Amino acid sequence: MQTNPQTNSELSFEDFKSEVLNDYKIAVTSRECSLLGRREVLTGKAKFGIFGDGKEVPQLAWAKAFQHGDWRSGYYRDQTVMMAIDKLNIHQFFAGLYGHTDINADPMSGGRQMGGHFSTHSLNDDGSWKNLTKQHNSSPDISPTAGQMPRLLGLAQASKIFRNVKGLENKSNFSVNGNEVAWGTIGNASTSEGLFWETINAAGVLQVPMVVSVWDDEYGISVHAKHQTTKENISEILKGFQRTETEPGYEIFRVNGWDYAALIDVYQKAAKIAREEHVPCLIHIKQLTQPQGHSTSGSHERYKDKARLAWEVEFDCNTQMRKWMLENDMASEEELEAMEREIKKAVRDGKKAAWDAFLAPQKQEQQEAVTLLTNLAESSSNKNFIEKIKNDLVSEKEPLRRTIASAVRKSLRYVLGEDSSEKRQLQDWIENYFEIIQPKYSSDLYSEEKENAKTIAEVKPTYNSTSEDVDGRMIMRDNFDAIFSKHSDVLIFGEDSGVIGDVNQGLEGMQEKYGELRVADVGIREATILGQGIGMAMRGLRPIAEIQYLDYILYCLQIMSDDLVTVRYRTKGKQKAPLIVRTRGHRLEGIWHSGSQMGGLIHLLRGMYILVPRDMTKAAGFYNTMLETDEPALIVECLNGYRLKEKMPSNLGEFRTPIGVVETLKQGTDITLISYGSTLRIVEEAARELNQVGIDAEVIDIQSLLPLDLNKDMVKSLKKTNRVLVIDEDVPGGASAYILQNLLDEQDGYKHLDSKPQTLTAKPHRPAYGTDGDYFSKPSTEDVFEKVYAMMHEANPKHFPKLR
């Protein structure tokens, strides 16, 4: 059903007519899927629906310009283009709507995303890259409005890197001389979002091959464009971005969404400009309709007047295309009616086949459970209660897995005091059921390949007789130098990263040595810095996106949380984005550069690693480790550590800090002190002072928050000391609570306690300005000393009399 990528001028009239008929067939198929999809939601077979009806014809034109190697970063109205590039069929459309967990049935996400969220497979079954130049590519959609825009920027920038950076000859399966276009789509209302404007501005500055289509149907859900956009016209207010003979910028096009011929012409022109000149383009597609309203949760008749509804009927893009075809003798009325009847039947048949395929494994699981419940009932004194559960399960004609699992689990309550082979069989079945079924919903949050970040072995830094004590920032600088020399596909970019070599000189001289594309300055725009990294990582590069301070992560946290960390999960392991995010934080003075958002990051960034090295050698080792694997990570360097002295390793670029492994810095017998990052220096100083009063503390550096202590070494220390204090400069209930939960709950540390486990955190506010603000806002050496001493006083008041 793929649309022909040739332009009309290359075809005979008969061939052109055949192509037009095929396009119309795709448009009608897509529309029928939307119409029937809505009914499936309203009848309860699917949870929610959001469809691409009204956008079919412009997407047909787009598909003709979409070449192998190109990328899409769109939103949930793009089903027609996916059908036109042969990446979505009727069966797959409905499998996605039903949430079929088989990746072969729903190749978009294996049931993890609602219908309308599209992607392609970049990875083979063994996790290796496919040849992305030989296929049409779609990055995986997300629902947050305009959230697709930052990633689009990176997908486009990758082409610029491939075209202009030397040493990437071994990346031929990712690009052909940077000729690939990144295609983005967005609804007109979503152009109000800051992510849209940030991306548009950044692409204009970078001059990358990006084409953005704005689908304009005058509404954002129920809100008219007059409340959304100045002048109610996005292309009008973007006129200042239009390039001139002397100034770079955008090429901006305007076209009506029902004009098939004009749309083809515009998309061909935009593709040529973007592909050949690396100039971004914006196509404002006006006069579109949305026949079924925004989604299945409402009706557009509630907010559109009769005149607008009548106009939408007349200027529906499929209706206008049909009219144009009849006027130009492309087909007769009878031929079109016959085609439309055939398509309706094909969609109905495809829907039924998808539903039957969705139900088939669950019916089998239902039958297995019913058989086991029957046997259990016959062997139990509570037969009547169990048979009631069984009969309720039998009555489910369209069983869901939650219904099956719930029935079996509830039945076990009625045989608590019984011992029978039937009970054991049912217990074994439900345990096995969860082992098989749970991964269908939970797998691939992180890499599940044999070699992943957690399996990269530690390589310790080595030193020789000439190793000098240097500022920590020089270790970072020289290690980055080794990285850039070793890995031709690594590039780093951020605010002040280029000319001055970052604010702490950790990249000093790197831009001059490796060029402005590999070590780049960017504007103050954190969300699109992240987007650059995500898109380039999806295309086989190894970007390091620098966010100047930890506090500034908040500007791009939504992109990190909704997009980056879910890439592997939401594609069920079929795409990846191994982006390293570099930042620095902690212990600087003032509200805005000294915050600790670690508790929030731990919760919002499941799917990437959060690494918290205590010094620059450990930090450099984390970069070396992550570049040996293919997973994303956030590395938080100690802001007050760049000028502290460390010994320069002799194996730069080679030593590796292990992921998820804690390090014991001081052995002790009385209490275990756990911390990380800059606060660890305070803990070490306090441990020395505690030793002077007879308290022997063991000090543990956790090194990484996600994952945390894979070898369960914290509990080994607790077995020895029987007391624990977690020290952290996050707010109360933040990272310290997370660490303590892991120790007590996951590692069963509660068994070894002789005293109440405690935490010592910052105050529940941002630090006040100045050195005194830090002292009275975050844990100090005295705070640690007194907290530990108080714990020891409680345990042995005679030996440790009250301090104050």
Secondary structure, DSSP 8 states (H G I E B T S, - for coil): -----S-GGGS-HHHHHHHHHHHHHHHHHHHHHHHHHHHHHHTTSSS-----TT-HHHHHHHHHH--TT-EEE--TT-HHHHHHTTS--HHHHHHHHHT---TTTSTTTTTSS-TT------B-TTS-B--GGGS-EE----SSTTTHHHHHHHHHHHHHHHHH-TT-GGGTTT-STT---EEEEEETGGGGSHHHHHHHHHHHHHT--EEEEEE--SEETTEEGGGTSGGG-HHHHTGGGB--SSS--BEEEEEETT-HHHHHHHHHHHHHHHHHH---EEEEEES---TT-SSTT--GGGTS-HHHHHHHHHT-HHHHHHHHHHHTTSS-HHHHHHHHHHHHHHHHHHHHHHHHHHHHHHHHHHHHHHHHHHHHHHH-TTHHHHHHHHHHHHT-SS--HHHHHHHHHHHGGGGTT---HHHHHHHHHHHHHHHHHHHHHHTTSS--SSS-GGG---B-----TT--EEEHHHHHHHHHHHHHHH-TTEEEEETT-STT-STTSTTTTHHHHH-TTTEEE--S-HHHHHHHHHHHHHTT-EEEEE-SSGGGHHHHHHHHHHTGGGHHHHTTTS-----EEEEEESS-SSTTTS---HHHHHHHTTTSEEE--SSHHHHHHHHHHHTTS---EEEEEETT-TTSEEE--SSTTT-B--TT--EEEE--SSEEEEE-TTHHHHHHHHHHHHHTTT--EEEEE--EEES--TT-HHHHHHHHHS-EEEE-SS-TTSHHHHHHHIIIIIS-GGGG-SS--EEE---SS---SHHHHHHHHS--HHHHHHHHHHHHHHH-TTTS----
